[in-house]
Amino acid sequence: MKKWMLVLIIGFVITLSGCGGSTSSKLTGSKPPETNIQIENETYPTKLGTYCWSSKFKGECIDTAGPEALLEGKDPIVVQPGQEITFVMDYEPKPNEVHVAYYNGDKETEVTVENHRFTAPEEKGVYYYSYGVWWTEGDVSSGDAFYAFALEVK
């Protein structure tokens, strides 16, 4: 094993064992919770991508490809321009930081989320989304996760 890899692994273990704040004792499960999106009365799953999860003072980080590669071969969800989309996560505690962006070609666009909701773009096309969430307490992160889904605006 190369020396730099060993240092990285040791640093990773120390970092995970050092972030066992009171929030991490509240997180349960071996990985982040399932997250769905709801459009009108229909619910659709998202795909869990990259995450770091610390539960009961144990943790792991998994790194994956971005939204477009994660969703390769899957059909996007068809929506109308400006249609409202709601994030649904049946888990407590809820994440206390959220970031959403969509990708159309090489362009990344940040999306405003209010009350777990956002609206689809107005222009027709396929948009690949990254929904990033964090469970933090002060400057300490107990967990984060990125979920991917694609919308096709018709």
Secondary structure, DSSP 8 states (H G I E B T S, - for coil): --HHHHHHHHHHHHHHHHT--TTTTT--SSS----EEEETTEEEE-EEEEEEEEETTEEEEE----HHHHTTT---EEE-TT-EEEEE---SS--SEEEEEEEETTEEEEE--BTTEEE--SS-EEEEEEEEEEEEETTEEEEEEEEEEEEEE-
